[in-house]
């Protein structure tokens, strides 16, 4: 054999061996739905079920959970419920979602005339199955929809199975202030940090066991809840480490970097002080305005030595939304995979840098609606007040982390994965 051919054979053997070694060391993740399939749907055997899901609820090999459950003869899929953005995740934020049919199965909207299933919606089913891809941000309404489903099922004693899925921001990143009592809304329904670092199964267990379903202190509600855990998912995993395909969870969350961008910029979109990239092909990955001092702000942020995020001065033009059709000076948000990434803190730091070079932005007249939505999103009225009163950077950072340490201690009881 020629030496060149021998070297090629050795190289191929090395690559195959390395690939097999990596496969052994990093076994394939099984989602909750994959585990259910592997169990031959045994937990649901003979049951009439309703499914809370959307287009992003899929098996590891990208089959729709709705189709999988509809096609099995082990259980009967009677009804589908869907959250904000609709079954196909195409309805813009805040817009009502209408009922439709999927493969002749009724799809009931929980973001239209009602946010919580009626008892009559659940009367002809034995159990509810939840397979929803959350994004790890408290203000994303999927948490609230799951909450309302658990509340409804607890009230009439219906069993709930949650098919767990990864947190795309990973399981180690916890950041931001805890939602304050009295500030609950549909964009912030439970007292967790803005970035909670939990899976949907962990959050559901937490709110169920902590008694957060009970709004009335005289009536303790607890759901009959079962979590079908993932296999081989670890808290240190970023989304890219999972080997899973990302499917859009809403019109502006079409990639994992959009998730990361939303975790940095999302709250600022409520105030419309500057563009956060909505109306561009990279929503939540640009920020700016026609008069934005991009270079100065980028240099200020560089001095912060933040992990997981880099900001590059650029220009962009939104084709809808704020500054529609206008050229903006701005920053492109670029993300690296880091479990030291603190996105909420980065967003606050960015706003402080913008304040330094554009103090006029925070002197804009804010409508009652804008103020209300910002308070709901942040879970506190202290943060907006601190910015409006021109409090120091250190005071604002402290407010933005209020309750964080206590929440980290609390959540330890409910972590399902190493």
C-alpha positions as a LaTeX table, in Angstrom:
\begin{tabular}{lrrr}
\hline
Residue & $x$ (\AA) & $y$ (\AA) & $z$ (\AA) \\
\hline
Unk1 & 0.00 & 0.00 & 0.00 \\
Unk2 & 1.31 & 3.44 & $-0.88$ \\
Unk3 & 2.30 & 5.59 & 2.09 \\
Unk4 & $-0.27$ & 8.25 & 1.10 \\
Unk5 & $-3.11$ & 5.70 & 1.11 \\
Unk6 & $-1.92$ & 4.27 & 4.42 \\
Unk7 & $-2.00$ & 7.73 & 5.98 \\
Unk8 & $-5.53$ & 8.29 & 4.69 \\
Unk9 & $-6.70$ & 4.97 & 6.21 \\
Unk10 & $-5.07$ & 5.85 & 9.56 \\
Unk11 & $-6.74$ & 9.28 & 9.49 \\
Unk12 & $-10.17$ & 7.76 & 8.78 \\
Unk13 & $-9.75$ & 5.24 & 11.62 \\
Unk14 & $-8.73$ & 8.09 & 13.96 \\
Unk15 & $-11.75$ & 10.21 & 13.00 \\
Unk16 & $-14.17$ & 7.29 & 13.44 \\
Unk17 & $-12.61$ & 6.39 & 16.76 \\
Unk18 & $-12.81$ & 9.97 & 18.00 \\
Unk19 & $-16.42$ & 10.24 & 16.86 \\
Unk20 & $-17.33$ & 7.02 & 18.66 \\
Unk21 & $-15.50$ & 8.23 & 21.77 \\
Unk22 & $-17.43$ & 11.51 & 21.73 \\
Unk23 & $-20.68$ & 9.60 & 21.27 \\
Unk24 & $-19.89$ & 7.48 & 24.33 \\
Unk25 & $-18.85$ & 10.48 & 26.42 \\
Unk26 & $-21.77$ & 12.62 & 25.22 \\
Unk27 & $-24.72$ & 10.27 & 24.76 \\
Unk28 & $-27.64$ & 11.53 & 22.73 \\
Unk29 & $-30.17$ & 13.62 & 24.62 \\
Unk30 & $-33.64$ & 12.18 & 24.92 \\
Unk31 & $-36.40$ & 14.73 & 25.39 \\
Unk32 & $-39.43$ & 14.02 & 27.53 \\
Unk33 & $-41.39$ & 13.03 & 24.43 \\
Unk34 & $-38.58$ & 10.65 & 23.36 \\
Unk35 & $-38.64$ & 9.02 & 26.79 \\
Unk36 & $-42.43$ & 8.66 & 26.53 \\
Unk37 & $-42.08$ & 6.96 & 23.14 \\
Unk38 & $-39.39$ & 4.67 & 24.53 \\
Unk39 & $-41.80$ & 3.68 & 27.30 \\
Unk40 & $-44.35$ & 2.85 & 24.57 \\
Unk41 & $-46.63$ & 5.59 & 26.00 \\
Unk42 & $-47.24$ & 3.41 & 29.07 \\
Unk43 & $-48.00$ & 6.37 & 31.44 \\
Unk44 & $-50.82$ & 7.41 & 29.08 \\
Unk45 & $-52.15$ & 3.93 & 28.28 \\
Unk46 & $-55.89$ & 3.95 & 27.69 \\
Unk47 & $-56.24$ & 7.64 & 28.55 \\
Unk48 & $-58.06$ & 10.36 & 26.67 \\
Unk49 & $-55.62$ & 13.24 & 26.63 \\
Unk50 & $-55.34$ & 16.93 & 25.81 \\
Unk51 & $-51.98$ & 18.31 & 24.68 \\
Unk52 & $-50.58$ & 21.79 & 25.40 \\
Unk53 & $-48.02$ & 22.41 & 22.67 \\
Unk54 & $-47.12$ & 24.28 & 19.49 \\
Unk55 & $-44.97$ & 23.84 & 16.37 \\
Unk56 & $-41.76$ & 23.74 & 18.43 \\
Unk57 & $-42.94$ & 20.75 & 20.47 \\
Unk58 & $-41.06$ & 17.95 & 18.70 \\
Unk59 & $-39.10$ & 14.78 & 19.21 \\
Unk60 & $-35.33$ & 14.72 & 18.93 \\
Unk61 & $-35.72$ & 13.62 & 15.29 \\
Unk62 & $-38.06$ & 16.60 & 14.65 \\
Unk63 & $-41.43$ & 14.83 & 14.57 \\
Unk64 & $-44.29$ & 16.92 & 15.93 \\
Unk65 & $-45.41$ & 15.74 & 19.36 \\
Unk66 & $-48.99$ & 16.43 & 18.26 \\
Unk67 & $-48.60$ & 13.99 & 15.35 \\
Unk68 & $-46.86$ & 11.38 & 17.48 \\
Unk69 & $-49.65$ & 11.37 & 20.07 \\
Unk70 & $-52.36$ & 11.55 & 17.42 \\
Unk71 & $-50.97$ & 8.52 & 15.57 \\
Unk72 & $-50.50$ & 6.17 & 18.52 \\
Unk73 & $-53.27$ & 3.76 & 19.52 \\
Unk74 & $-52.05$ & 3.58 & 23.13 \\
Unk75 & $-53.92$ & 6.75 & 24.09 \\
Unk76 & $-56.42$ & 9.07 & 22.40 \\
Unk77 & $-55.59$ & 12.69 & 21.56 \\
Unk78 & $-58.90$ & 14.49 & 22.07 \\
Unk79 & $-57.84$ & 18.13 & 22.09 \\
Unk80 & $-54.84$ & 20.44 & 21.64 \\
Unk81 & $-54.26$ & 23.67 & 23.57 \\
Unk82 & $-51.90$ & 26.31 & 22.26 \\
Unk83 & $-50.28$ & 29.38 & 23.90 \\
Unk84 & $-49.44$ & 32.89 & 22.66 \\
Unk85 & $-48.28$ & 33.02 & 19.01 \\
Unk86 & $-50.56$ & 30.11 & 18.06 \\
Unk87 & $-49.91$ & 26.52 & 17.06 \\
Unk88 & $-47.63$ & 27.53 & 14.19 \\
Unk89 & $-45.87$ & 30.24 & 16.32 \\
Unk90 & $-46.57$ & 32.90 & 13.69 \\
Unk91 & $-49.01$ & 35.25 & 15.48 \\
Unk92 & $-47.28$ & 38.50 & 16.59 \\
Unk93 & $-46.78$ & 39.21 & 20.28 \\
Unk94 & $-49.89$ & 40.41 & 22.07 \\
Unk95 & $-52.30$ & 39.49 & 19.26 \\
Unk96 & $-55.22$ & 37.20 & 20.02 \\
Unk97 & $-54.93$ & 33.63 & 18.75 \\
Unk98 & $-58.03$ & 31.96 & 17.31 \\
Unk99 & $-59.09$ & 28.32 & 17.58 \\
Unk100 & $-58.22$ & 26.10 & 14.62 \\
Unk101 & $-58.04$ & 22.42 & 13.76 \\
Unk102 & $-54.92$ & 20.31 & 13.35 \\
Unk103 & $-55.39$ & 16.96 & 11.60 \\
Unk104 & $-59.08$ & 17.10 & 12.56 \\
Unk105 & $-58.21$ & 17.68 & 16.22 \\
Unk106 & $-59.62$ & 20.81 & 17.83 \\
Unk107 & $-56.94$ & 23.35 & 18.76 \\
Unk108 & $-58.10$ & 25.61 & 21.59 \\
Unk109 & $-56.36$ & 28.96 & 22.01 \\
Unk110 & $-55.21$ & 30.00 & 25.47 \\
Unk111 & $-54.25$ & 33.44 & 24.23 \\
Unk112 & $-57.52$ & 34.85 & 22.99 \\
Unk113 & $-60.81$ & 35.20 & 24.79 \\
Unk114 & $-59.39$ & 33.08 & 27.64 \\
Unk115 & $-55.98$ & 32.48 & 29.19 \\
Unk116 & $-57.05$ & 29.50 & 31.31 \\
Unk117 & $-58.97$ & 26.39 & 30.20 \\
Unk118 & $-62.59$ & 26.20 & 31.30 \\
Unk119 & $-63.63$ & 23.15 & 33.28 \\
Unk120 & $-65.78$ & 22.25 & 30.25 \\
Unk121 & $-62.63$ & 22.25 & 28.07 \\
Unk122 & $-61.21$ & 19.47 & 30.25 \\
Unk123 & $-64.39$ & 17.56 & 31.09 \\
Unk124 & $-63.99$ & 14.82 & 28.47 \\
Unk125 & $-60.28$ & 14.10 & 29.03 \\
Unk126 & $-58.38$ & 12.05 & 31.61 \\
Unk127 & $-55.05$ & 13.89 & 31.58 \\
Unk128 & $-53.22$ & 16.84 & 30.09 \\
Unk129 & $-49.80$ & 16.44 & 28.45 \\
Unk130 & $-47.54$ & 19.50 & 28.20 \\
Unk131 & $-44.76$ & 19.69 & 25.62 \\
Unk132 & $-43.76$ & 23.32 & 25.27 \\
Unk133 & $-40.36$ & 24.80 & 24.44 \\
Unk134 & $-39.79$ & 27.65 & 26.88 \\
Unk135 & $-36.90$ & 30.11 & 26.36 \\
Unk136 & $-35.72$ & 30.56 & 29.95 \\
Unk137 & $-36.97$ & 34.14 & 30.37 \\
Unk138 & $-39.59$ & 34.94 & 33.03 \\
Unk139 & $-41.54$ & 37.41 & 30.87 \\
Unk140 & $-42.13$ & 34.88 & 28.06 \\
Unk141 & $-45.78$ & 33.94 & 28.47 \\
Unk142 & $-45.41$ & 30.18 & 28.03 \\
Unk143 & $-44.66$ & 29.91 & 31.77 \\
Unk144 & $-47.95$ & 31.69 & 32.51 \\
Unk145 & $-49.91$ & 29.39 & 30.18 \\
Unk146 & $-48.45$ & 26.31 & 31.88 \\
Unk147 & $-49.30$ & 27.89 & 35.25 \\
Unk148 & $-52.91$ & 28.46 & 34.20 \\
Unk149 & $-53.17$ & 24.90 & 32.88 \\
Unk150 & $-51.87$ & 23.46 & 36.16 \\
Unk151 & $-54.25$ & 25.69 & 38.10 \\
Unk152 & $-57.24$ & 24.54 & 36.02 \\
Unk153 & $-56.26$ & 20.87 & 36.37 \\
Unk154 & $-55.73$ & 21.22 & 40.13 \\
Unk155 & $-59.21$ & 22.66 & 40.54 \\
Unk156 & $-60.89$ & 19.64 & 38.94 \\
Unk157 & $-58.30$ & 16.98 & 39.80 \\
Unk158 & $-56.97$ & 16.22 & 36.32 \\
Unk159 & $-53.54$ & 14.65 & 36.02 \\
Unk160 & $-50.79$ & 16.58 & 34.20 \\
Unk161 & $-47.73$ & 15.08 & 32.50 \\
Unk162 & $-44.94$ & 17.46 & 31.51 \\
Unk163 & $-42.57$ & 16.27 & 28.79 \\
Unk164 & $-39.44$ & 18.13 & 29.78 \\
Unk165 & $-37.18$ & 20.06 & 27.40 \\
Unk166 & $-33.87$ & 21.97 & 27.72 \\
Unk167 & $-33.58$ & 25.56 & 28.79 \\
Unk168 & $-31.89$ & 27.12 & 25.72 \\
Unk169 & $-29.89$ & 29.49 & 27.96 \\
Unk170 & $-28.57$ & 26.49 & 29.87 \\
Unk171 & $-29.20$ & 25.38 & 33.41 \\
Unk172 & $-26.48$ & 27.33 & 35.20 \\
Unk173 & $-27.24$ & 30.93 & 34.22 \\
Unk174 & $-29.46$ & 32.62 & 36.83 \\
Unk175 & $-29.73$ & 36.41 & 36.69 \\
Unk176 & $-31.96$ & 39.34 & 37.55 \\
Unk177 & $-34.35$ & 40.41 & 40.26 \\
Unk178 & $-37.17$ & 38.26 & 41.58 \\
Unk179 & $-40.70$ & 39.31 & 40.63 \\
Unk180 & $-42.19$ & 41.19 & 43.60 \\
Unk181 & $-45.41$ & 40.21 & 45.33 \\
Unk182 & $-48.28$ & 42.24 & 43.89 \\
Unk183 & $-46.55$ & 42.64 & 40.52 \\
Unk184 & $-47.90$ & 39.37 & 39.05 \\
Unk185 & $-49.24$ & 39.53 & 35.49 \\
Unk186 & $-49.41$ & 37.30 & 32.45 \\
Unk187 & $-45.85$ & 38.35 & 31.55 \\
Unk188 & $-44.62$ & 37.55 & 35.04 \\
Unk189 & $-46.70$ & 35.16 & 37.08 \\
Unk190 & $-44.33$ & 33.48 & 39.56 \\
Unk191 & $-41.66$ & 34.93 & 41.91 \\
Unk192 & $-38.53$ & 33.79 & 40.10 \\
Unk193 & $-35.57$ & 35.72 & 38.72 \\
Unk194 & $-35.81$ & 37.15 & 35.21 \\
Unk195 & $-33.37$ & 34.49 & 33.98 \\
Unk196 & $-34.22$ & 31.43 & 36.08 \\
Unk197 & $-32.00$ & 28.66 & 34.67 \\
Unk198 & $-34.74$ & 26.03 & 35.04 \\
Unk199 & $-36.43$ & 23.65 & 32.65 \\
Unk200 & $-40.19$ & 23.87 & 32.29 \\
Unk201 & $-40.47$ & 20.68 & 34.36 \\
Unk202 & $-38.40$ & 22.17 & 37.17 \\
Unk203 & $-40.44$ & 25.39 & 37.15 \\
Unk204 & $-43.70$ & 23.45 & 37.22 \\
Unk205 & $-42.49$ & 21.35 & 40.14 \\
Unk206 & $-41.39$ & 24.48 & 41.98 \\
Unk207 & $-44.65$ & 26.38 & 41.58 \\
Unk208 & $-46.67$ & 23.28 & 42.46 \\
Unk209 & $-44.68$ & 22.38 & 45.60 \\
Unk210 & $-44.24$ & 25.98 & 46.79 \\
Unk211 & $-48.01$ & 26.51 & 46.77 \\
Unk212 & $-47.87$ & 29.28 & 44.18 \\
Unk213 & $-51.00$ & 27.93 & 42.49 \\
Unk214 & $-52.98$ & 29.04 & 45.55 \\
Unk215 & $-54.09$ & 32.65 & 45.12 \\
Unk216 & $-56.62$ & 32.17 & 47.92 \\
Unk217 & $-54.87$ & 31.36 & 51.21 \\
Unk218 & $-57.96$ & 29.47 & 52.42 \\
Unk219 & $-57.92$ & 27.10 & 49.44 \\
Unk220 & $-54.66$ & 25.22 & 48.89 \\
Unk221 & $-54.25$ & 24.06 & 45.30 \\
Unk222 & $-51.85$ & 21.36 & 44.20 \\
Unk223 & $-51.77$ & 19.63 & 40.85 \\
Unk224 & $-51.40$ & 15.87 & 40.30 \\
Unk225 & $-48.17$ & 16.41 & 38.39 \\
Unk226 & $-45.73$ & 13.99 & 36.73 \\
Unk227 & $-42.52$ & 15.13 & 35.02 \\
Unk228 & $-41.10$ & 12.89 & 32.29 \\
Unk229 & $-37.48$ & 13.89 & 32.63 \\
Unk230 & $-34.99$ & 14.16 & 29.81 \\
Unk231 & $-32.10$ & 11.76 & 29.65 \\
Unk232 & $-28.45$ & 12.84 & 29.20 \\
Unk233 & $-29.14$ & 16.58 & 29.49 \\
Unk234 & $-26.75$ & 18.41 & 31.79 \\
Unk235 & $-27.11$ & 21.86 & 33.31 \\
Unk236 & $-23.87$ & 23.04 & 31.74 \\
Unk237 & $-25.21$ & 22.49 & 28.22 \\
Unk238 & $-25.80$ & 25.45 & 25.96 \\
Unk239 & $-28.41$ & 24.78 & 23.27 \\
Unk240 & $-25.74$ & 24.06 & 20.67 \\
Unk241 & $-24.39$ & 21.29 & 22.92 \\
Unk242 & $-27.68$ & 19.38 & 22.77 \\
Unk243 & $-27.53$ & 18.54 & 19.05 \\
Unk244 & $-31.18$ & 19.59 & 18.78 \\
Unk245 & $-32.72$ & 21.57 & 15.93 \\
Unk246 & $-34.18$ & 24.94 & 16.97 \\
Unk247 & $-37.73$ & 25.65 & 15.81 \\
Unk248 & $-39.12$ & 29.20 & 16.16 \\
Unk249 & $-41.15$ & 29.65 & 19.33 \\
Unk250 & $-42.54$ & 33.01 & 18.17 \\
Unk251 & $-42.12$ & 35.33 & 15.17 \\
Unk252 & $-39.07$ & 37.11 & 16.61 \\
Unk253 & $-37.49$ & 34.10 & 18.33 \\
Unk254 & $-36.30$ & 32.22 & 15.26 \\
Unk255 & $-32.86$ & 31.29 & 16.56 \\
Unk256 & $-31.09$ & 30.63 & 19.84 \\
Unk257 & $-29.18$ & 33.89 & 19.44 \\
Unk258 & $-32.55$ & 35.66 & 19.31 \\
Unk259 & $-33.27$ & 34.02 & 22.69 \\
Unk260 & $-29.98$ & 35.37 & 24.03 \\
Unk261 & $-30.68$ & 38.80 & 22.55 \\
Unk262 & $-34.15$ & 38.85 & 24.06 \\
Unk263 & $-32.69$ & 38.04 & 27.46 \\
Unk264 & $-30.51$ & 41.18 & 27.12 \\
Unk265 & $-32.81$ & 43.63 & 25.31 \\
Unk266 & $-36.36$ & 42.36 & 25.84 \\
Unk267 & $-37.35$ & 44.64 & 28.73 \\
Unk268 & $-36.17$ & 47.75 & 26.86 \\
Unk269 & $-38.52$ & 47.08 & 23.99 \\
Unk270 & $-41.41$ & 47.92 & 26.35 \\
Unk271 & $-40.23$ & 51.55 & 26.56 \\
Unk272 & $-39.35$ & 52.18 & 22.88 \\
Unk273 & $-36.42$ & 54.39 & 23.90 \\
Unk274 & $-34.31$ & 52.91 & 21.11 \\
Unk275 & $-34.60$ & 50.14 & 18.53 \\
Unk276 & $-33.91$ & 46.57 & 19.68 \\
Unk277 & $-33.76$ & 45.16 & 16.16 \\
Unk278 & $-37.47$ & 44.38 & 15.77 \\
Unk279 & $-38.25$ & 44.87 & 12.09 \\
Unk280 & $-34.87$ & 43.58 & 10.95 \\
Unk281 & $-33.67$ & 40.11 & 10.02 \\
Unk282 & $-31.87$ & 39.91 & 13.40 \\
Unk283 & $-34.48$ & 40.81 & 16.03 \\
Unk284 & $-33.01$ & 41.34 & 19.51 \\
Unk285 & $-29.52$ & 41.30 & 18.00 \\
Unk286 & $-29.34$ & 44.98 & 17.05 \\
Unk287 & $-29.88$ & 48.04 & 19.17 \\
Unk288 & $-29.62$ & 51.64 & 18.10 \\
Unk289 & $-31.22$ & 54.81 & 16.75 \\
Unk290 & $-30.45$ & 57.33 & 13.98 \\
Unk291 & $-28.41$ & 59.47 & 16.41 \\
Unk292 & $-26.93$ & 56.55 & 18.40 \\
Unk293 & $-23.32$ & 57.03 & 19.55 \\
Unk294 & $-22.35$ & 53.46 & 18.71 \\
Unk295 & $-18.58$ & 53.70 & 19.08 \\
Unk296 & $-18.70$ & 55.44 & 22.45 \\
Unk297 & $-21.25$ & 52.99 & 23.83 \\
Unk298 & $-19.32$ & 49.98 & 22.50 \\
Unk299 & $-16.11$ & 51.25 & 24.11 \\
Unk300 & $-17.92$ & 51.79 & 27.41 \\
Unk301 & $-19.30$ & 48.24 & 27.30 \\
Unk302 & $-15.86$ & 46.81 & 26.46 \\
Unk303 & $-14.59$ & 48.21 & 29.75 \\
Unk304 & $-17.22$ & 46.15 & 31.61 \\
Unk305 & $-15.48$ & 42.86 & 30.67 \\
Unk306 & $-18.81$ & 41.06 & 30.29 \\
Unk307 & $-18.82$ & 37.35 & 29.50 \\
Unk308 & $-20.69$ & 35.81 & 26.58 \\
Unk309 & $-21.47$ & 38.98 & 24.65 \\
Unk310 & $-19.57$ & 41.26 & 22.27 \\
Unk311 & $-20.90$ & 44.48 & 20.74 \\
Unk312 & $-19.90$ & 45.71 & 17.29 \\
Unk313 & $-20.73$ & 49.20 & 15.96 \\
Unk314 & $-22.74$ & 48.98 & 12.75 \\
Unk315 & $-25.60$ & 50.48 & 10.75 \\
Unk316 & $-28.97$ & 48.88 & 10.04 \\
Unk317 & $-32.41$ & 49.79 & 8.73 \\
Unk318 & $-35.63$ & 48.37 & 10.26 \\
Unk319 & $-38.35$ & 47.66 & 7.71 \\
Unk320 & $-41.12$ & 47.86 & 10.32 \\
Unk321 & $-41.44$ & 48.95 & 13.94 \\
Unk322 & $-39.59$ & 51.85 & 15.53 \\
Unk323 & $-37.47$ & 53.84 & 13.00 \\
Unk324 & $-39.15$ & 52.01 & 10.14 \\
Unk325 & $-37.27$ & 52.77 & 6.92 \\
Unk326 & $-34.63$ & 54.90 & 8.66 \\
Unk327 & $-30.92$ & 54.18 & 8.85 \\
Unk328 & $-29.83$ & 53.57 & 12.43 \\
Unk329 & $-26.41$ & 53.78 & 13.97 \\
Unk330 & $-26.29$ & 50.82 & 16.24 \\
Unk331 & $-24.64$ & 47.82 & 17.78 \\
Unk332 & $-24.69$ & 44.22 & 16.63 \\
Unk333 & $-24.90$ & 41.82 & 19.57 \\
Unk334 & $-22.68$ & 38.80 & 19.06 \\
Unk335 & $-22.78$ & 35.91 & 21.53 \\
Unk336 & $-20.25$ & 33.34 & 22.63 \\
Unk337 & $-21.18$ & 30.21 & 24.55 \\
Unk338 & $-20.45$ & 30.89 & 28.20 \\
Unk339 & $-22.07$ & 29.77 & 31.43 \\
Unk340 & $-20.73$ & 33.00 & 32.94 \\
Unk341 & $-23.03$ & 35.02 & 30.64 \\
Unk342 & $-25.36$ & 37.20 & 32.74 \\
Unk343 & $-27.78$ & 38.58 & 30.15 \\
Unk344 & $-30.10$ & 40.63 & 32.36 \\
Unk345 & $-27.10$ & 42.33 & 33.97 \\
Unk346 & $-25.64$ & 42.93 & 30.51 \\
Unk347 & $-28.91$ & 44.58 & 29.45 \\
Unk348 & $-28.85$ & 46.86 & 32.49 \\
Unk349 & $-25.18$ & 47.70 & 31.86 \\
Unk350 & $-26.00$ & 48.51 & 28.24 \\
Unk351 & $-28.84$ & 50.82 & 29.30 \\
Unk352 & $-26.49$ & 52.58 & 31.73 \\
Unk353 & $-23.93$ & 53.05 & 28.95 \\
Unk354 & $-26.65$ & 54.44 & 26.69 \\
Unk355 & $-27.76$ & 56.78 & 29.51 \\
Unk356 & $-24.20$ & 58.10 & 29.79 \\
Unk357 & $-24.10$ & 59.21 & 26.15 \\
Unk358 & $-27.83$ & 59.80 & 25.57 \\
Unk359 & $-29.30$ & 61.17 & 28.82 \\
Unk360 & $-32.14$ & 62.62 & 26.75 \\
Unk361 & $-33.49$ & 59.13 & 25.95 \\
Unk362 & $-34.70$ & 58.63 & 29.51 \\
Unk363 & $-36.25$ & 62.10 & 29.55 \\
Unk364 & $-38.72$ & 61.08 & 26.88 \\
Unk365 & $-42.35$ & 61.16 & 27.90 \\
Unk366 & $-43.45$ & 57.62 & 28.59 \\
Unk367 & $-47.07$ & 56.61 & 28.23 \\
Unk368 & $-48.88$ & 54.92 & 31.10 \\
Unk369 & $-48.99$ & 51.78 & 28.98 \\
Unk370 & $-45.22$ & 51.79 & 28.40 \\
Unk371 & $-44.50$ & 52.27 & 32.09 \\
Unk372 & $-46.98$ & 49.56 & 33.06 \\
Unk373 & $-45.52$ & 47.02 & 30.62 \\
Unk374 & $-41.95$ & 47.73 & 31.75 \\
Unk375 & $-42.93$ & 47.24 & 35.39 \\
Unk376 & $-44.71$ & 43.99 & 34.52 \\
Unk377 & $-41.72$ & 42.73 & 32.52 \\
Unk378 & $-39.16$ & 43.61 & 35.19 \\
Unk379 & $-41.42$ & 42.57 & 38.07 \\
Unk380 & $-40.68$ & 45.73 & 40.03 \\
Unk381 & $-41.39$ & 49.45 & 39.88 \\
Unk382 & $-38.05$ & 50.25 & 41.53 \\
Unk383 & $-35.97$ & 49.83 & 38.38 \\
Unk384 & $-37.88$ & 52.32 & 36.22 \\
Unk385 & $-38.05$ & 54.76 & 39.14 \\
Unk386 & $-34.28$ & 54.50 & 39.65 \\
Unk387 & $-33.60$ & 55.29 & 35.99 \\
Unk388 & $-36.08$ & 58.18 & 35.95 \\
Unk389 & $-34.53$ & 59.63 & 39.13 \\
Unk390 & $-31.02$ & 59.24 & 37.69 \\
Unk391 & $-29.82$ & 56.96 & 40.49 \\
Unk392 & $-26.21$ & 55.82 & 40.41 \\
Unk393 & $-25.07$ & 52.86 & 38.33 \\
Unk394 & $-24.33$ & 50.84 & 41.47 \\
Unk395 & $-27.81$ & 51.50 & 42.91 \\
Unk396 & $-29.47$ & 50.40 & 39.67 \\
Unk397 & $-27.36$ & 47.25 & 39.39 \\
Unk398 & $-28.25$ & 46.39 & 43.00 \\
Unk399 & $-31.98$ & 46.78 & 42.29 \\
Unk400 & $-31.65$ & 44.60 & 39.19 \\
Unk401 & $-30.31$ & 41.71 & 41.30 \\
Unk402 & $-32.72$ & 41.97 & 44.24 \\
Unk403 & $-33.74$ & 38.55 & 45.61 \\
Unk404 & $-31.29$ & 36.65 & 43.39 \\
Unk405 & $-29.38$ & 34.86 & 46.17 \\
Unk406 & $-32.55$ & 33.72 & 47.92 \\
Unk407 & $-33.95$ & 32.36 & 44.68 \\
Unk408 & $-30.75$ & 30.42 & 43.94 \\
Unk409 & $-31.11$ & 28.78 & 47.36 \\
Unk410 & $-34.80$ & 28.01 & 46.78 \\
Unk411 & $-34.36$ & 26.49 & 43.34 \\
Unk412 & $-31.80$ & 23.96 & 44.57 \\
Unk413 & $-34.70$ & 21.92 & 45.99 \\
Unk414 & $-36.28$ & 21.54 & 42.56 \\
Unk415 & $-33.38$ & 20.85 & 40.19 \\
Unk416 & $-33.95$ & 17.58 & 38.35 \\
Unk417 & $-30.61$ & 17.39 & 36.56 \\
Unk418 & $-26.91$ & 17.58 & 37.47 \\
\hline
\end{tabular}
